[in-house]
Amino acid sequence: MSENKSTELTETGPGAAVALTIAGSDSGGGAGIQADLKTFSALGVYGCSVITAITAQNTLAVSDVHGVPVATIKSQISAVLDDINVGAIKIGMLSSPDIIETVADSLTAFDGPIVLDPVMVAKSGDALLQDNAVDALREKLIPIASLITPNLPEAARLLNREPLGDEDGMREQGAALLDAGAKAVLMKGGHASGDVCTDILLGETNLKLQSSRVRTRNTHGTGCTLSAAIAALLARGYLIEDAVRSAHEYLQNAIRGADVLRIGSGHGPVHHFHSLWDAVG
């Protein structure tokens, strides 16, 4: 008879880098929680999740949104942070003022980097943020975030202004968000026109990133993916400037690889695992 072996686990090192995403679920798999966890995994980071909403969506439209009860959101956050050594947090879709306030209150003791992606509208054009939630997002979450990553329409809505697509306008609105309490702002230029896409990081570090615009309709989840990539790299110990630079490169490659996936008949997802596997069949 074989000798019984102990099942007790022994820690031999610091373990894997861990990132937590607090966001909505995308049943089509291209954005939200699903995109975040894929991104974390692709960048060598263990992913945890807190689901704030359940959406019924595909590459064409969002047909239903169900907010998770705030008590359940709070208990999810507590369950993760009480046990797991989270290195960075990414915040995505928070659809209502109550959910925003619950998340903000639940993160008061967290002392790691927080990346806030102020998700307002899906790639299909469907609203993901209630109109009365913008003030709560601005007042409750921007002050606790290490970095916010708005696209041009999101930045304008946070400021109650018209979107500006030129570089001077991006810098002007980014500076206004810093004045509103943001520690650092990544202005994303994907909604601007032209053959070159420009992102601008403002804060203690200033950085301009440019890349050739990829002509594809498969860009579902780009905002989620970029903010998740930054959070993953921050969890690995990168400085914000280095995390933003590497995340930008990762996203560009994911967009370039998107067309081979052929998912759905609308705005398909980017290829999160472009460096690991190719679509087959």
Residue, then its C-alpha position, 0 to 999 in steps of 0.5 A: m500500500s502506498e504511503n499517503k502524501s501531504t496535499e499541503l501547498t508550499e509557497t516557493g516564490p512570489g507567484a504569478a502576476v495578478a490583475l483584476t478586471i471589474a467590468g461587464s460580460d460580453s456574450g459575444g466574447g470580443a469585449g468586456i470581461q472576456a476580452d480582459l481575461k484573454t488579454f491578461s492571459a496573452l500577456g502572462v498575467y493571471g486574471c480575476s474578474v468582477i462582473t458588473a453587468i450581463t449583456a446580450q450582444n454579438t458583433l452586430a448589437v447589444s440587445d439586452v443589459h442586466g446590471v448585477p446587484v450592487a451587493t453581489i458586486k461588492s461581495q465579488i470585489s471583497a472575495v478577490l481582494d481578501d484572498i488574492n494578491v492583485g497587482a493592478i485593477k482595470i475598471g470597465m463597464l459600470s452602467s449606473p451611479d449605484i454600481i459606480e459608487t459601490v466599486a469606488d467605495s470597495l476600492t478605498a483600501f487598494d493601494g495598487p494601480i487602477v486603470l479606468d476605461p470610461v466605457m459609454v458606448a459599444k462598438s455597435g453604437d448601443a449605450l452602455l452607460q446610463d445618462n445619469a451616471v456620467d457625473a458619478l463616474r467623473e466624481k467617484l472614479i476619476p480621482i482614484a484612478s492611476l490612469i484613465t483611457p477615454n476615446l475622443p467621444e468619451a473624453a468630450r462627454l466627461l467634460n461636457r464638450e464637443p469631441l476634438g480630433d486633432e492633436d491640439g484638441m486631444r491635448e487640450q481635453g486631456a489637460a482638462l481631465l487632469d485638471a478634473g482630478a485625473k492623475a494621468v490620461l491616455m487620449k485615444g485617437g481611434h475615432a479621429s480621421g486619417d491614415v495615422c492613429t495617434d494616442i497621447l499620454l498626459g500626466e507626469t509622463n508625456l508620450k505620443l504614440q502613432s501607428s498606421r491605421v489598419r483598414t478593418r471592421n474587426t475592432h470590437g473590444t479595442g478599448c477594453t483590450l488596450s486598458a486591460a493590457i496596460a493593467a496587466l503590464l502594470a501588474r507585472g511591474y512596468l511603469i505607466e509609460d512603458a506599460v502604455r507603450s507596450a500595450h499600444e504595440y500589443l493592440q496594434n498587432a491584435i488588430r492586424g491579426a483580427d481578420v483571420l478570425r472571421i467571427g460574426s457578420g458585424h464588428g468582429p473582435v481583435h485577435h488577442f492571441h495573435s502571437l500564440w495561434d493562428a485561425v485554422g479551418 
